[in-house]
């Protein structure tokens, strides 16, 4: 049985109000106090309004997703690789959902507010408090994501953690095999330097934040989940070969 909160998440006038106030509050930190570099938005312009999956690395709990929402709204208003003046918040693009850990999103009133912007809560694979370990997504969590993809764009973070180069989780590959979506890889950087882990407080002002949208992946949906997951992790530059490359860059610089 759906709760009032669940119903409000799917009520677009409520989403528009949440987008407006959250967007207005967060815009200065992204585009004025720090510097935001966006690339690849040409890959977003002709996408269908449903069955599109954005896969990205993850650096903060909230700032990453909020920036995605800003960019999607700006693209709707015809802007390319920039935010500009945020008048796009007057009529935002709200056909977006994002996957987030249930424990994170129910931790405070502010995170509950962000849920109204289209959050899909899933249980963690590893729960520190209960020592509970699961090998994949809960079936009810999978159904929530699948239903969202039938109507909207969905943002997911295959690693499920802000720790860089953590292994990806097979749940993402299973969803891709089942839904056969358009998969857009995204590589973000600088958020860990600019914000605290939640992404709501500044650590270092004047940081360069970068978001790069890549071309849709050409995926063989009949391939194994392992191979699809490897393709995704390579695309978001979080696989072992990118970790080794990063170490080489640090030793030679």
C-alpha positions in Angstrom: 0.0 0.0 0.0 1.5 3.3 -1.1 2.1 6.1 1.5 1.2 9.7 1.1 4.9 10.4 0.5 5.0 7.9 -2.3 1.9 9.5 -3.9 3.4 13.0 -3.7 6.6 11.8 -5.4 4.6 11.0 -8.5 2.5 14.2 -8.3 4.3 16.5 -10.7 3.1 19.9 -9.3 4.7 18.9 -6.0 7.9 17.9 -7.8 8.0 21.2 -9.6 7.8 23.0 -6.3 10.6 20.9 -4.7 12.8 21.4 -7.8 12.2 25.1 -7.7 13.2 25.6 -4.0 16.0 23.0 -3.9 17.3 24.3 -7.2 17.3 27.9 -6.1 19.0 27.0 -2.8 21.8 24.9 -4.5 22.5 26.9 -7.6 25.0 29.3 -6.1 27.1 26.4 -4.7 27.3 24.8 -8.0 27.7 27.6 -10.5 28.9 30.7 -8.5 30.8 29.6 -5.4 32.4 26.7 -7.3 32.9 26.3 -11.1 30.8 23.8 -13.0 32.1 22.3 -16.3 29.5 20.3 -18.3 30.2 18.4 -21.4 28.2 16.0 -23.6 24.7 17.4 -23.2 24.2 16.9 -27.0 23.7 13.2 -26.1 20.6 14.2 -24.1 18.7 16.3 -26.6 16.9 13.6 -28.6 16.4 11.0 -25.9 12.9 9.5 -25.4 11.1 10.4 -22.1 11.2 6.9 -20.7 13.5 3.8 -20.5 16.7 5.8 -20.3 19.2 4.8 -17.6 22.0 7.1 -16.5 24.9 5.2 -14.9 27.4 7.3 -13.0 30.2 7.2 -10.4 29.3 8.7 -7.1 31.0 11.2 -4.8 28.5 12.7 -2.5 25.0 11.7 -1.3 23.1 14.7 -2.7 25.2 17.2 -4.7 25.7 14.8 -7.6 22.0 14.1 -8.1 21.0 17.7 -7.6 23.5 18.8 -10.3 22.0 16.2 -12.7 18.6 17.6 -12.1 19.8 21.2 -12.8 21.4 20.0 -16.1 18.4 18.1 -17.3 16.2 21.2 -16.6 18.7 23.5 -18.4 18.8 21.1 -21.5 14.9 21.1 -21.6 15.2 24.9 -22.0 17.6 24.6 -24.9 20.9 25.2 -23.1 24.0 23.1 -24.0 26.8 22.4 -21.7 25.9 25.2 -19.3 23.4 26.2 -16.7 23.3 30.0 -17.2 20.6 31.9 -15.3 18.4 29.3 -13.6 15.0 30.5 -15.0 14.6 26.9 -16.1 13.5 26.2 -12.5 10.2 28.0 -13.3 9.2 25.0 -15.5 11.6 22.1 -14.6 12.0 18.8 -16.3 10.6 16.4 -13.7 10.4 13.0 -15.5 13.5 11.8 -13.6 14.0 9.3 -10.8 17.2 8.5 -9.0 18.2 5.4 -7.0 19.3 6.0 -3.4 19.9 4.0 -0.2 16.9 3.8 2.0 18.9 4.5 5.2 20.4 7.7 3.7 17.1 9.1 2.4 15.2 8.5 5.7 17.9 10.0 7.9 16.6 13.6 8.2 13.7 15.9 7.2 15.9 17.3 4.4 16.6 14.0 2.8 12.9 13.2 3.0 12.3 16.4 1.1 14.8 15.3 -1.6 12.8 12.1 -1.9 9.9 14.1 -3.3 12.2 15.1 -6.2 11.9 11.5 -7.5 13.9 9.3 -5.2 13.6 5.5 -5.4 14.8 4.0 -2.1 16.6 0.6 -2.1 18.0 -1.4 0.8 21.7 -1.5 1.1 23.5 -4.8 0.1 25.5 -4.4 3.3 23.9 -3.1 6.4 26.5 -2.2 9.1 24.0 -2.0 11.9 22.4 -5.3 11.4 25.3 -7.1 9.7 22.8 -8.2 7.1 24.3 -9.2 3.7 22.3 -9.6 0.5 23.6 -10.7 -2.9 21.4 -8.5 -4.9 18.5 -6.1 -5.0 15.4 -6.9 -3.1 12.7 -8.0 -5.6 10.4 -5.1 -4.4 13.3 -2.6 -5.0 13.8 -4.0 -8.5 10.1 -3.6 -9.3 10.2 0.0 -8.1 13.1 0.8 -10.5 11.5 -1.1 -13.4 8.2 0.8 -13.0 10.1 4.1 -12.9 12.0 3.3 -16.1 8.8 2.6 -17.9 7.8 6.2 -17.4 10.9 8.3 -16.8 14.7 8.7 -16.9 16.4 6.9 -14.1 19.8 7.8 -12.5 21.7 5.0 -10.8 25.1 4.6 -9.2 26.3 1.1 -10.0 28.9 1.1 -7.1 26.3 2.1 -4.5 28.9 4.0 -2.6 30.9 7.2 -2.7 34.2 5.3 -2.4 36.1 5.6 -5.7 36.9 2.4 -7.7 34.6 0.3 -5.6 33.3 -2.7 -7.5 30.0 -2.4 -9.4 27.0 -4.3 -8.4 25.3 -6.9 -10.7 21.8 -5.4 -10.0 22.6 -2.7 -12.6 23.5 -5.2 -15.3 20.4 -7.3 -14.5 18.2 -4.2 -14.9 19.8 -3.4 -18.2 19.3 -7.0 -19.5 15.7 -6.9 -18.5 14.6 -3.4 -19.6 17.0 -3.0 -22.6 17.2 0.8 -22.0 19.3 3.5 -23.6 22.3 3.6 -21.2 24.1 6.9 -20.8 27.4 6.8 -18.9 28.3 9.8 -16.8 31.7 10.6 -15.3 31.8 13.2 -12.5 34.7 14.7 -10.6 35.5 17.4 -8.1 32.4 17.0 -5.9 34.4 15.1 -3.2 36.8 18.1 -3.0 34.1 20.8 -2.9 31.6 19.2 -0.6 31.3 17.0 2.5 30.1 13.4 2.1 26.4 14.4 2.1 27.1 17.2 -0.4 25.3 19.8 1.6 28.3 21.7 3.2 31.4 23.2 1.6 34.8 21.7 2.1 36.7 23.8 -0.5 35.2 26.8 -2.3 36.3 27.6 -5.8 36.6 23.9 -6.8 36.1 22.7 -10.3 33.1 20.4 -10.6 32.9 18.4 -13.8 30.1 16.3 -15.3 30.7 14.5 -18.6 27.8 12.8 -20.4 29.0 10.1 -22.9 27.3 8.7 -25.9 24.8 5.9 -25.3 26.5 2.5 -24.9 26.2 -0.1 -27.6 25.2 -3.1 -25.4 24.5 -6.7 -26.4 21.6 -7.4 -24.1 22.0 -11.1 -24.6 25.6 -10.9 -23.1 26.3 -12.1 -19.6 25.7 -9.8 -16.6 29.4 -9.8 -15.8 30.3 -8.6 -19.3 27.6 -5.9 -19.2 28.7 -4.7 -15.8 32.4 -4.6 -17.0 31.3 -2.4 -20.0 29.4 -0.1 -17.6 32.3 0.2 -15.2 34.7 1.0 -18.0 32.4 3.6 -19.3 32.1 5.5 -16.0 35.9 5.1 -15.6 35.7 3.2 -12.3 37.1 -0.2 -13.4 40.5 -1.6 -12.4 42.3 -0.3 -15.5 41.3 3.2 -14.7 42.4 2.8 -11.0 45.8 1.6 -12.2 45.9 4.5 -14.7 45.1 7.0 -11.9 47.9 5.6 -9.8 50.4 5.9 -12.7 49.3 9.5 -13.2 49.9 10.3 -9.5 53.4 8.7 -9.5 54.5 10.5 -12.6 53.1 13.9 -11.7 
